[in-house]
Amino acid sequence: MSRYVFKLPDLGEGTVEAEIVAWRVKPGDEVSEDDVMAEVMTEKAAVEVPAPVSGRIVSTTGQPGDMVAVGAELVVLETASGAATDASAGAGAEGAIAGGNGGGAGRVGNVAARQAAPAAANGSSASSAAVPDPGRRVLTSPAIRRRAKEAGIDLQQVSGSGPQGRIVRQDFEAYAAAQSAGRQPSVAAVTSLPGTRAAVPVPAQRPSGGTEEIKVIGLRRLIAQRMADAKRNIPHFSYVEEVDLTELESLRRHLNAKLEPGAPALTYLPFLALALVRVLEDFPQCNAHYDAERGVIVRYRAVHLGVATQTPDGLKVPVVRDAQLRSLWDVAAEMRRVTEAARANKATREELGGSTITLTSLGKLGGIASTPIINAPEVAIIGINRAVERPVVVGGAIAVRRMMNLSSSFDHRFVDGYDAAAMIQALKERIEHPATIFVG
């Protein structure tokens, strides 16, 4: 018998660490090659990690919610092979991520480089953290660089525990916490003035009635992190305008009446998507990404439309690619396909990334107005509110019209208020005169 040390492989796209979402095995379990051992979450997607060999699980590293650096020990297996092996995430790994599993989840296939190496007595080897060196090149992710800049932290002073001394999230947070603790005196360190009594800290009292603690991990943690980053870093400019849907509703009902029995009916979304595509031809600054690392705005000729979708796991944004090349029926079918895949946890990584602008709608719960948060690195998001019939003044007379509000947000650093308002007004005109959606 021998021990096989499996290290977290490089999951691609610059991944330096991953969060453990769930373990599918525990020490003592027997596994066969390719059995799923764990599910981890990168900044891009959920990934299932299969066993590289058959054997018995000796130990696992970390609990759900813990971050594991690429190249760090993940699982130790006891195998029947003649020599101990070390499955590393280093050069020569055969791994590749295949999309199509678990809400953008991939499956790591043949991820480990099978390099012969003597196993340590405990199946792992100790690694020392990198020592700060003023002349060294700091290895870390763009997100940590941004957080360090905001906090005024010199990354040269942070010791990295990742491969080649890379600074991972735990390193940064531990250093930031230590710095904060060094600046702020604790209650125990406060001395009382002469003639006064020292303050005694009172333990916090938990409210009665019972509580439930839910650890924020996996997709929910990723959503929380991205929402907080977007709201903190992007100066949102929100703009609300009402739109008369009466003519569009008449067209929609006419087209739906001609559908074959059982065929899915058209909603407003495909019409709004096509109207938006037409409008973006004149407002390319809204169909763009901001690359903060390079300080560059990237404008796209193609419209890869994100459709914010509520799923049992949380909010996902599947993408209708090249919406500018699609017909109404094609947009409707593709929108249906990718949103259903997202809800069923079957969307691929490619289907959940790469949008250039996003549509978001709460359907019948849409309310009167909302302030949607931009899906970074995009610079605009269009929110659709509830459509209702109400009395309005048309040509000096009161008439019942079907009305809806568009609530949109823009990155005010790169989209001026005038341009944002002009774009929504152009979108309003297309929607209120739906024939213009289908002409240049």
DRENDO-1510 file (C-alpha; in Angstrom, 1 decimal, always signed):
<recs>
REC; n; res; u; v; w
REC; 1; MET; +0.0; +0.0; +0.0 .
REC; 2; SER; +1.2; +3.5; -0.6 .
REC; 3; ARG; -0.1; +7.1; -0.1 .
REC; 4; TYR; -1.2; +9.3; -3.0 .
REC; 5; VAL; -1.2; +13.1; -2.1 .
REC; 6; PHE; -3.6; +14.9; -4.4 .
REC; 7; LYS; -3.1; +18.7; -4.6 .
REC; 8; LEU; -5.6; +21.2; -5.8 .
REC; 9; PRO; -4.9; +21.6; -9.5 .
REC; 10; ASP; -4.8; +24.7; -11.6 .
REC; 11; LEU; -8.5; +25.2; -12.6 .
REC; 12; GLY; -7.7; +27.6; -15.4 .
REC; 13; GLU; -8.3; +31.3; -16.1 .
REC; 14; GLY; -5.7; +32.5; -13.6 .
REC; 15; THR; -7.3; +30.7; -10.6 .
REC; 16; VAL; -5.0; +30.9; -7.6 .
REC; 17; GLU; -7.4; +29.5; -5.0 .
REC; 18; ALA; -10.8; +27.8; -4.6 .
REC; 19; GLU; -13.4; +27.6; -1.9 .
REC; 20; ILE; -14.5; +24.2; -0.7 .
REC; 21; VAL; -18.3; +24.0; -1.2 .
REC; 22; ALA; -19.0; +20.4; -0.2 .
REC; 23; TRP; -17.2; +17.2; +0.4 .
REC; 24; ARG; -18.6; +14.1; -1.3 .
REC; 25; VAL; -16.2; +11.8; +0.6 .
REC; 26; LYS; -14.8; +11.4; +4.1 .
REC; 27; PRO; -11.8; +9.6; +5.6 .
REC; 28; GLY; -12.2; +5.9; +5.4 .
REC; 29; ASP; -14.3; +5.9; +2.2 .
REC; 30; GLU; -13.3; +3.8; -0.8 .
REC; 31; VAL; -13.3; +5.6; -4.1 .
REC; 32; SER; -12.8; +4.6; -7.7 .
REC; 33; GLU; -10.9; +6.7; -10.2 .
REC; 34; ASP; -13.1; +9.6; -11.5 .
REC; 35; ASP; -15.5; +9.4; -8.5 .
REC; 36; VAL; -16.3; +13.0; -7.4 .
REC; 37; MET; -14.5; +13.8; -4.1 .
REC; 38; ALA; -15.4; +17.4; -3.6 .
REC; 39; GLU; -17.1; +20.4; -5.1 .
REC; 40; VAL; -15.1; +23.7; -5.1 .
REC; 41; MET; -16.0; +27.2; -6.2 .
REC; 42; THR; -13.6; +29.5; -8.1 .
REC; 43; GLU; -14.3; +33.1; -8.9 .
REC; 44; LYS; -15.8; +31.8; -12.2 .
REC; 45; ALA; -17.8; +28.7; -11.5 .
REC; 46; ALA; -18.4; +25.6; -9.4 .
REC; 47; VAL; -16.1; +22.7; -10.2 .
REC; 48; GLU; -16.4; +19.0; -9.3 .
REC; 49; VAL; -13.0; +17.4; -8.4 .
REC; 50; PRO; -12.8; +13.7; -9.3 .
REC; 51; ALA; -10.4; +11.1; -7.7 .
REC; 52; PRO; -7.3; +10.7; -9.8 .
REC; 53; VAL; -6.8; +7.1; -8.7 .
REC; 54; SER; -8.7; +4.4; -6.9 .
REC; 55; GLY; -8.1; +3.9; -3.2 .
REC; 56; ARG; -9.2; +4.7; +0.4 .
REC; 57; ILE; -9.5; +8.3; +1.6 .
REC; 58; VAL; -6.9; +8.9; +4.4 .
REC; 59; SER; -7.5; +12.6; +5.0 .
REC; 60; THR; -9.2; +15.7; +3.5 .
REC; 61; THR; -8.1; +19.3; +3.9 .
REC; 62; GLY; -10.5; +22.0; +5.0 .
REC; 63; GLN; -14.2; +22.4; +5.7 .
REC; 64; PRO; -17.0; +23.9; +3.5 .
REC; 65; GLY; -16.3; +27.6; +3.3 .
REC; 66; ASP; -12.5; +27.3; +3.6 .
REC; 67; MET; -10.2; +28.6; +0.8 .
REC; 68; VAL; -7.5; +26.3; -0.6 .
REC; 69; ALA; -4.6; +27.6; -2.6 .
REC; 70; VAL; -3.8; +26.0; -6.0 .
REC; 71; GLY; -1.0; +23.5; -5.3 .
REC; 72; ALA; -2.0; +22.9; -1.7 .
REC; 73; GLU; -2.8; +19.4; -0.4 .
REC; 74; LEU; -6.5; +18.6; -0.8 .
REC; 75; VAL; -6.8; +14.8; -0.3 .
REC; 76; VAL; -4.5; +12.0; +0.8 .
REC; 77; LEU; -5.5; +8.5; -0.6 .
REC; 78; GLU; -4.1; +5.1; +0.2 .
REC; 79; THR; -3.6; +3.1; -3.0 .
REC; 80; ALA; -2.7; -0.4; -3.9 .
REC; 81; SER; +0.0; +0.8; -6.3 .
REC; 82; GLY; +3.6; -0.1; -5.7 .
REC; 83; ALA; +5.0; +3.5; -5.3 .
REC; 84; ALA; +3.8; +6.6; -3.5 .
REC; 85; THR; +2.8; +9.5; -5.8 .
REC; 86; ASP; +2.3; +13.2; -5.5 .
REC; 87; ALA; -0.5; +14.6; -7.6 .
REC; 88; SER; +0.5; +18.2; -8.0 .
REC; 89; ALA; -1.0; +21.2; -9.8 .
REC; 90; GLY; +2.3; +22.2; -11.3 .
REC; 91; ALA; +3.6; +22.1; -14.8 .
REC; 92; GLY; +2.7; +19.0; -16.8 .
REC; 93; ALA; -0.8; +18.7; -15.5 .
REC; 94; GLU; -3.1; +17.1; -18.0 .
REC; 95; GLY; -6.2; +18.7; -16.6 .
REC; 96; ALA; -8.8; +20.5; -18.5 .
REC; 97; ILE; -12.2; +21.8; -17.4 .
REC; 98; ALA; -15.2; +20.5; -19.3 .
REC; 99; GLY; -18.3; +22.8; -19.0 .
REC; 100; GLY; -21.8; +21.6; -18.7 .
REC; 101; ASN; -22.3; +20.5; -15.1 .
REC; 102; GLY; -23.7; +22.2; -12.1 .
REC; 103; GLY; -24.6; +25.8; -12.8 .
REC; 104; GLY; -21.5; +26.5; -14.8 .
REC; 105; ALA; -19.7; +23.7; -12.9 .
REC; 106; GLY; -16.9; +22.0; -14.6 .
REC; 107; ARG; -15.4; +18.6; -14.0 .
REC; 108; VAL; -11.6; +18.3; -13.6 .
REC; 109; GLY; -10.5; +15.5; -15.8 .
REC; 110; ASN; -7.1; +13.8; -15.4 .
REC; 111; VAL; -6.0; +16.9; -13.5 .
REC; 112; ALA; -2.9; +15.6; -11.8 .
REC; 113; ALA; +0.6; +15.3; -13.1 .
REC; 114; ARG; +1.6; +11.9; -12.0 .
REC; 115; GLN; +5.1; +12.5; -10.8 .
REC; 116; ALA; +6.8; +9.9; -8.7 .
REC; 117; ALA; +7.9; +11.3; -5.3 .
REC; 118; PRO; +8.5; +9.8; -1.9 .
REC; 119; ALA; +5.6; +10.5; +0.4 .
REC; 120; ALA; +6.1; +12.1; +3.7 .
REC; 121; ALA; +5.1; +10.1; +6.8 .
REC; 122; ASN; +1.9; +12.0; +7.1 .
REC; 123; GLY; +1.3; +12.2; +3.4 .
REC; 124; SER; +2.1; +15.9; +3.1 .
REC; 125; SER; +5.1; +18.2; +3.1 .
REC; 126; ALA; +5.4; +21.4; +5.0 .
REC; 127; SER; +5.8; +24.6; +3.1 .
REC; 128; SER; +7.1; +27.9; +4.5 .
REC; 129; ALA; +5.4; +31.2; +3.8 .
REC; 130; ALA; +7.3; +33.6; +1.6 .
REC; 131; VAL; +9.5; +36.2; +3.5 .
REC; 132; PRO; +8.8; +39.8; +2.5 .
REC; 133; ASP; +11.5; +41.1; +0.1 .
REC; 134; PRO; +11.3; +44.8; -1.0 .
REC; 135; GLY; +12.8; +43.9; -4.4 .
REC; 136; ARG; +10.5; +40.9; -5.1 .
REC; 137; ARG; +7.6; +40.9; -7.6 .
REC; 138; VAL; +4.4; +40.5; -5.8 .
REC; 139; LEU; +2.3; +37.6; -7.0 .
REC; 140; THR; -1.4; +37.9; -6.3 .
REC; 141; SER; -4.8; +38.4; -7.9 .
REC; 142; PRO; -6.2; +41.7; -9.3 .
REC; 143; ALA; -8.9; +41.6; -6.6 .
REC; 144; ILE; -6.4; +41.5; -3.8 .
REC; 145; ARG; -4.3; +44.3; -5.4 .
REC; 146; ARG; -7.5; +46.4; -5.6 .
REC; 147; ARG; -8.4; +45.8; -1.9 .
REC; 148; ALA; -4.8; +46.5; -0.9 .
REC; 149; LYS; -4.9; +49.8; -2.7 .
REC; 150; GLU; -8.2; +50.8; -1.1 .
REC; 151; ALA; -6.8; +49.9; +2.3 .
REC; 152; GLY; -3.4; +51.5; +1.8 .
REC; 153; ILE; -1.6; +48.3; +2.4 .
REC; 154; ASP; +1.9; +47.7; +0.8 .
REC; 155; LEU; +1.7; +44.1; -0.6 .
REC; 156; GLN; +5.5; +43.9; -0.3 .
REC; 157; GLN; +5.0; +43.6; +3.4 .
REC; 158; VAL; +2.5; +40.7; +3.2 .
REC; 159; SER; +3.9; +37.1; +3.3 .
REC; 160; GLY; +2.3; +34.8; +0.8 .
REC; 161; SER; +1.6; +31.2; +1.5 .
REC; 162; GLY; +0.6; +30.2; -2.1 .
REC; 163; PRO; +2.7; +28.7; -4.8 .
REC; 164; GLN; +5.9; +30.7; -5.3 .
REC; 165; GLY; +5.0; +33.0; -2.5 .
REC; 166; ARG; +1.7; +34.1; -4.1 .
REC; 167; ILE; -0.5; +36.1; -1.7 .
REC; 168; VAL; -3.9; +34.4; -1.4 .
REC; 169; ARG; -7.0; +35.8; +0.3 .
REC; 170; GLN; -6.2; +34.4; +3.7 .
REC; 171; ASP; -2.7; +36.0; +3.7 .
REC; 172; PHE; -4.1; +39.4; +2.9 .
REC; 173; GLU; -7.0; +39.2; +5.4 .
REC; 174; ALA; -4.7; +38.0; +8.2 .
REC; 175; TYR; -2.3; +40.9; +7.5 .
REC; 176; ALA; -5.1; +43.4; +7.3 .
REC; 177; ALA; -6.6; +42.2; +10.5 .
REC; 178; ALA; -3.2; +42.4; +12.3 .
REC; 179; GLN; -2.7; +45.9; +11.0 .
REC; 180; SER; -6.2; +46.9; +12.2 .
REC; 181; ALA; -5.6; +45.3; +15.6 .
REC; 182; GLY; -2.3; +47.2; +15.9 .
REC; 183; ARG; -4.0; +50.6; +15.3 .
REC; 184; GLN; -7.1; +50.1; +17.5 .
REC; 185; PRO; -6.7; +49.6; +21.3 .
REC; 186; SER; -8.7; +46.8; +22.8 .
REC; 187; VAL; -11.0; +47.1; +25.8 .
REC; 188; ALA; -8.5; +45.1; +27.9 .
REC; 189; ALA; -5.7; +47.6; +27.1 .
REC; 190; VAL; -7.6; +50.7; +28.3 .
REC; 191; THR; -6.5; +51.8; +31.8 .
REC; 192; SER; -8.9; +53.8; +34.1 .
REC; 193; LEU; -8.2; +57.3; +35.2 .
REC; 194; PRO; -7.5; +58.0; +38.9 .
REC; 195; GLY; -10.7; +57.9; +40.9 .
REC; 196; THR; -12.6; +56.0; +38.3 .
REC; 197; ARG; -13.5; +52.3; +37.8 .
REC; 198; ALA; -12.1; +50.4; +34.9 .
REC; 199; ALA; -14.7; +49.5; +32.2 .
REC; 200; VAL; -15.6; +45.8; +32.3 .
REC; 201; PRO; -16.7; +44.4; +28.9 .
REC; 202; VAL; -20.2; +42.9; +29.0 .
REC; 203; PRO; -20.8; +39.8; +27.0 .
REC; 204; ALA; -23.2; +40.2; +24.1 .
REC; 205; GLN; -26.6; +38.7; +24.9 .
REC; 206; ARG; -28.2; +36.6; +22.2 .
REC; 207; PRO; -31.9; +37.3; +21.5 .
REC; 208; SER; -34.2; +34.6; +22.8 .
REC; 209; GLY; -36.5; +32.5; +20.6 .
REC; 210; GLY; -33.9; +30.4; +18.8 .
REC; 211; THR; -31.6; +31.2; +15.8 .
REC; 212; GLU; -30.3; +29.5; +12.8 .
REC; 213; GLU; -26.8; +30.1; +11.6 .
REC; 214; ILE; -26.1; +29.6; +7.9 .
REC; 215; LYS; -22.5; +29.7; +6.7 .
REC; 216; VAL; -22.1; +31.9; +3.6 .
REC; 217; ILE; -20.3; +29.7; +1.1 .
REC; 218; GLY; -20.3; +28.7; -2.5 .
REC; 219; LEU; -22.4; +30.7; -5.0 .
REC; 220; ARG; -24.0; +32.8; -2.2 .
REC; 221; ARG; -20.6; +33.9; -1.0 .
REC; 222; LEU; -19.6; +34.7; -4.6 .
REC; 223; ILE; -22.8; +36.7; -5.2 .
REC; 224; ALA; -22.3; +38.6; -1.9 .
REC; 225; GLN; -18.7; +39.4; -2.8 .
REC; 226; ARG; -19.5; +40.6; -6.4 .
REC; 227; MET; -22.5; +42.6; -5.3 .
REC; 228; ALA; -20.5; +44.3; -2.6 .
REC; 229; ASP; -17.5; +45.0; -4.9 .
REC; 230; ALA; -19.8; +46.4; -7.6 .
REC; 231; LYS; -21.7; +48.7; -5.2 .
REC; 232; ARG; -18.5; +49.8; -3.4 .
REC; 233; ASN; -16.4; +50.4; -6.5 .
REC; 234; ILE; -18.9; +51.6; -9.1 .
REC; 235; PRO; -20.6; +55.1; -8.8 .
REC; 236; HIS; -24.0; +54.1; -9.9 .
REC; 237; PHE; -26.2; +56.6; -11.8 .
REC; 238; SER; -29.8; +55.4; -11.9 .
REC; 239; TYR; -32.5; +56.6; -14.3 .
REC; 240; VAL; -36.2; +55.7; -14.4 .
REC; 241; GLU; -38.5; +56.3; -17.3 .
REC; 242; GLU; -42.1; +55.1; -17.9 .
REC; 243; VAL; -42.9; +53.4; -21.2 .
REC; 244; ASP; -46.3; +52.8; -22.9 .
REC; 245; LEU; -46.5; +49.2; -23.9 .
REC; 246; THR; -49.9; +49.3; -25.4 .
REC; 247; GLU; -48.9; +48.8; -29.0 .
REC; 248; LEU; -46.2; +46.2; -28.1 .
REC; 249; GLU; -48.8; +44.3; -26.1 .
REC; 250; SER; -51.1; +44.2; -29.1 .
REC; 251; LEU; -48.3; +42.9; -31.3 .
REC; 252; ARG; -47.3; +40.3; -28.7 .
REC; 253; ARG; -50.9; +39.0; -28.4 .
REC; 254; HIS; -51.2; +38.8; -32.2 .
REC; 255; LEU; -48.0; +36.8; -32.6 .
REC; 256; ASN; -48.9; +34.5; -29.7 .
REC; 257; ALA; -52.3; +33.8; -31.2 .
REC; 258; LYS; -50.7; +32.3; -34.2 .
REC; 259; LEU; -48.5; +29.9; -32.3 .
REC; 260; GLU; -48.9; +26.1; -32.5 .
REC; 261; PRO; -50.8; +24.6; -29.5 .
REC; 262; GLY; -48.3; +24.0; -26.7 .
REC; 263; ALA; -45.6; +26.3; -28.1 .
REC; 264; PRO; -44.1; +28.7; -25.5 .
REC; 265; ALA; -45.6; +32.2; -25.7 .
REC; 266; LEU; -43.6; +35.3; -26.3 .
REC; 267; THR; -43.0; +37.5; -23.3 .
REC; 268; TYR; -41.8; +41.1; -23.3 .
REC; 269; LEU; -38.2; +40.2; -22.8 .
REC; 270; PRO; -37.3; +39.2; -26.5 .
REC; 271; PHE; -38.9; +42.4; -27.8 .
REC; 272; LEU; -37.0; +44.5; -25.3 .
REC; 273; ALA; -33.8; +42.6; -26.0 .
REC; 274; LEU; -34.0; +43.3; -29.8 .
REC; 275; ALA; -34.9; +47.0; -29.1 .
REC; 276; LEU; -31.9; +47.3; -26.9 .
REC; 277; VAL; -29.6; +45.7; -29.5 .
REC; 278; ARG; -30.8; +48.4; -32.0 .
REC; 279; VAL; -30.3; +51.2; -29.6 .
REC; 280; LEU; -26.8; +50.1; -28.6 .
REC; 281; GLU; -25.6; +50.8; -32.2 .
REC; 282; ASP; -25.9; +54.5; -31.4 .
REC; 283; PHE; -24.6; +54.1; -27.8 .
REC; 284; PRO; -21.6; +51.9; -27.9 .
REC; 285; GLN; -20.3; +53.3; -24.6 .
REC; 286; CYS; -23.0; +51.3; -22.8 .
REC; 287; ASN; -22.1; +48.0; -24.4 .
REC; 288; ALA; -18.7; +47.8; -22.7 .
REC; 289; HIS; -16.5; +46.5; -20.0 .
REC; 290; TYR; -14.1; +48.4; -17.7 .
REC; 291; ASP; -10.8; +46.6; -17.3 .
REC; 292; ALA; -9.7; +48.1; -14.0 .
REC; 293; GLU; -6.4; +46.2; -14.0 .
REC; 294; ARG; -5.3; +47.9; -17.3 .
REC; 295; GLY; -7.4; +51.1; -16.9 .
REC; 296; VAL; -9.1; +50.5; -20.3 .
REC; 297; ILE; -12.7; +50.6; -21.5 .
REC; 298; VAL; -13.4; +47.8; -23.9 .
REC; 299; ARG; -16.3; +48.4; -26.3 .
REC; 300; TYR; -17.9; +45.5; -28.0 .
REC; 301; ARG; -19.4; +45.4; -31.5 .
REC; 302; ALA; -21.3; +42.2; -30.6 .
REC; 303; VAL; -24.1; +42.3; -28.0 .
REC; 304; HIS; -23.8; +39.4; -25.6 .
REC; 305; LEU; -26.9; +39.9; -23.5 .
REC; 306; GLY; -26.9; +38.8; -19.9 .
REC; 307; VAL; -30.3; +37.8; -18.5 .
REC; 308; ALA; -30.4; +38.0; -14.7 .
REC; 309; THR; -32.1; +34.8; -13.6 .
REC; 310; GLN; -33.3; +33.8; -10.1 .
REC; 311; THR; -32.4; +30.1; -9.4 .
REC; 312; PRO; -32.7; +27.8; -6.4 .
REC; 313; ASP; -29.0; +28.5; -5.8 .
REC; 314; GLY; -29.2; +32.3; -6.1 .
REC; 315; LEU; -28.9; +34.9; -8.9 .
REC; 316; LYS; -27.2; +33.8; -12.1 .
REC; 317; VAL; -26.6; +35.7; -15.3 .
REC; 318; PRO; -26.8; +33.3; -18.3 .
REC; 319; VAL; -25.9; +34.9; -21.7 .
REC; 320; VAL; -27.6; +35.2; -25.1 .
REC; 321; ARG; -24.5; +35.5; -27.3 .
REC; 322; ASP; -24.5; +37.6; -30.5 .
REC; 323; ALA; -28.1; +38.9; -29.9 .
REC; 324; GLN; -27.5; +41.4; -32.7 .
REC; 325; LEU; -27.6; +38.5; -35.2 .
REC; 326; ARG; -30.7; +36.9; -34.0 .
REC; 327; SER; -34.4; +37.1; -34.9 .
REC; 328; LEU; -37.2; +37.7; -32.4 .
REC; 329; TRP; -38.0; +33.9; -32.3 .
REC; 330; ASP; -34.3; +33.0; -32.0 .
REC; 331; VAL; -33.7; +35.4; -29.2 .
REC; 332; ALA; -36.8; +34.1; -27.4 .
REC; 333; ALA; -35.7; +30.5; -27.8 .
REC; 334; GLU; -32.1; +31.1; -26.7 .
REC; 335; MET; -33.2; +33.2; -23.8 .
REC; 336; ARG; -35.5; +30.3; -22.7 .
REC; 337; ARG; -32.7; +27.7; -23.2 .
REC; 338; VAL; -30.0; +29.5; -21.2 .
REC; 339; THR; -32.3; +30.6; -18.3 .
REC; 340; GLU; -33.7; +27.1; -18.0 .
REC; 341; ALA; -30.2; +25.6; -18.0 .
REC; 342; ALA; -29.2; +28.0; -15.2 .
REC; 343; ARG; -32.2; +27.1; -13.1 .
REC; 344; ALA; -31.6; +23.4; -13.6 .
REC; 345; ASN; -27.9; +23.9; -12.6 .
REC; 346; LYS; -26.9; +22.6; -16.1 .
REC; 347; ALA; -25.5; +25.8; -17.7 .
REC; 348; THR; -21.9; +25.7; -18.8 .
REC; 349; ARG; -19.1; +28.1; -17.8 .
REC; 350; GLU; -19.4; +29.7; -21.2 .
REC; 351; GLU; -23.1; +30.2; -20.8 .
REC; 352; LEU; -22.7; +32.0; -17.5 .
REC; 353; GLY; -20.0; +34.5; -18.5 .
REC; 354; GLY; -19.0; +37.1; -21.0 .
REC; 355; SER; -22.1; +39.3; -21.1 .
REC; 356; THR; -21.6; +42.9; -22.3 .
REC; 357; ILE; -24.8; +44.3; -20.9 .
REC; 358; THR; -27.5; +42.8; -18.7 .
REC; 359; LEU; -31.3; +42.8; -18.6 .
REC; 360; THR; -32.9; +42.2; -15.2 .
REC; 361; SER; -36.6; +41.7; -14.4 .
REC; 362; LEU; -38.6; +40.6; -11.4 .
REC; 363; GLY; -41.6; +39.8; -13.6 .
REC; 364; LYS; -44.9; +40.3; -11.8 .
REC; 365; LEU; -43.0; +41.3; -8.6 .
REC; 366; GLY; -41.3; +44.1; -10.5 .
REC; 367; GLY; -42.8; +46.9; -8.5 .
REC; 368; ILE; -42.9; +50.6; -9.7 .
REC; 369; ALA; -39.1; +51.2; -9.7 .
REC; 370; SER; -35.8; +49.6; -8.7 .
REC; 371; THR; -32.1; +50.5; -8.6 .
REC; 372; PRO; -30.3; +47.5; -10.1 .
REC; 373; ILE; -26.7; +46.9; -9.3 .
REC; 374; ILE; -24.4; +46.8; -12.3 .
REC; 375; ASN; -23.0; +43.4; -13.3 .
REC; 376; ALA; -19.3; +44.3; -13.3 .
REC; 377; PRO; -17.2; +44.6; -15.4 .
REC; 378; GLU; -20.1; +45.9; -17.5 .
REC; 379; VAL; -21.0; +49.6; -17.3 .
REC; 380; ALA; -24.8; +49.4; -17.7 .
REC; 381; ILE; -27.8; +47.3; -16.6 .
REC; 382; ILE; -31.5; +47.7; -17.8 .
REC; 383; GLY; -34.2; +46.9; -15.2 .
REC; 384; ILE; -37.7; +46.0; -16.2 .
REC; 385; ASN; -40.6; +46.7; -13.8 .
REC; 386; ARG; -44.1; +45.4; -13.7 .
REC; 387; ALA; -46.5; +46.2; -16.6 .
REC; 388; VAL; -49.9; +47.5; -15.5 .
REC; 389; GLU; -52.9; +49.1; -17.1 .
REC; 390; ARG; -53.6; +52.5; -15.7 .
REC; 391; PRO; -55.3; +55.8; -16.8 .
REC; 392; VAL; -53.0; +58.3; -18.6 .
REC; 393; VAL; -53.5; +61.5; -20.6 .
REC; 394; VAL; -53.2; +60.9; -24.3 .
REC; 395; GLY; -53.9; +63.8; -26.7 .
REC; 396; GLY; -55.7; +65.7; -24.0 .
REC; 397; ALA; -58.0; +62.9; -23.0 .
REC; 398; ILE; -57.8; +60.2; -20.4 .
REC; 399; ALA; -57.2; +56.7; -21.7 .
REC; 400; VAL; -56.3; +53.3; -20.3 .
REC; 401; ARG; -52.9; +52.3; -21.4 .
REC; 402; ARG; -50.5; +49.5; -20.5 .
REC; 403; MET; -47.6; +51.2; -18.8 .
REC; 404; MET; -44.2; +50.0; -17.4 .
REC; 405; ASN; -41.1; +51.6; -16.0 .
REC; 406; LEU; -37.6; +51.0; -17.1 .
REC; 407; SER; -35.2; +51.3; -14.1 .
REC; 408; SER; -31.6; +51.4; -15.3 .
REC; 409; SER; -28.2; +51.9; -13.7 .
REC; 410; PHE; -25.0; +53.1; -15.4 .
REC; 411; ASP; -21.3; +53.4; -14.3 .
REC; 412; HIS; -21.1; +57.2; -14.0 .
REC; 413; ARG; -17.3; +57.1; -14.5 .
REC; 414; PHE; -17.7; +56.2; -18.1 .
REC; 415; VAL; -21.4; +56.9; -19.0 .
REC; 416; ASP; -22.4; +60.5; -18.6 .
REC; 417; GLY; -25.9; +61.2; -17.3 .
REC; 418; TYR; -27.0; +62.8; -20.6 .
REC; 419; ASP; -25.9; +59.8; -22.6 .
REC; 420; ALA; -27.6; +57.4; -20.2 .
REC; 421; ALA; -30.9; +59.4; -20.4 .
REC; 422; ALA; -30.6; +59.6; -24.2 .
REC; 423; MET; -30.1; +55.9; -24.5 .
REC; 424; ILE; -33.2; +55.1; -22.4 .
REC; 425; GLN; -35.3; +57.6; -24.4 .
REC; 426; ALA; -34.2; +56.0; -27.6 .
REC; 427; LEU; -35.1; +52.6; -26.1 .
REC; 428; LYS; -38.5; +54.0; -25.0 .
REC; 429; GLU; -39.2; +55.2; -28.6 .
REC; 430; ARG; -38.5; +51.8; -30.1 .
REC; 431; ILE; -40.7; +50.0; -27.5 .
REC; 432; GLU; -43.6; +52.4; -27.9 .
REC; 433; HIS; -43.4; +52.0; -31.7 .
REC; 434; PRO; -42.6; +48.3; -32.0 .
REC; 435; ALA; -42.3; +48.3; -35.8 .
REC; 436; THR; -39.1; +50.2; -35.4 .
REC; 437; ILE; -37.6; +47.2; -33.5 .
REC; 438; PHE; -37.5; +45.3; -36.8 .
REC; 439; VAL; -36.0; +48.0; -39.0 .
REC; 440; GLY; -32.6; +49.5; -39.1 .
</recs>
